[in-house]
């Protein structure tokens, strides 16, 4: 499991979400080592930022496609 120092970007939104869910399970477990707590929270924050960026990118792309359709342009 990567930690906060692992700068590996997820392959995509689904991978980031799966890792976030895994971190949530760890955080819910009362046995999580306090020394790892900050690393896991930092990694979760990085993954959340990644997901937000992907969502924003998708939103902008959808808006562009809708605008193109309304203007009669080819959406491709």
Secondary structure as the mmCIF struct_conf table of DSSP 4:
data_model
#
loop_
_struct_conf.conf_type_id
_struct_conf.id
_struct_conf.beg_label_comp_id
_struct_conf.beg_label_asym_id
_struct_conf.beg_label_seq_id
_struct_conf.end_label_comp_id
_struct_conf.end_label_asym_id
_struct_conf.end_label_seq_id
TURN_TY1_P TURN_TY1_P1 UNK A 4 UNK A 5
HELX_LH_PP_P HELX_LH_PP_P1 UNK A 8 UNK A 10
BEND BEND1 UNK A 11 UNK A 12
HELX_RH_AL_P HELX_RH_AL_P1 UNK A 13 UNK A 28
BEND BEND2 UNK A 29 UNK A 29
TURN_TY1_P TURN_TY1_P2 UNK A 30 UNK A 31
HELX_RH_AL_P HELX_RH_AL_P2 UNK A 34 UNK A 70
TURN_TY1_P TURN_TY1_P3 UNK A 71 UNK A 72
#
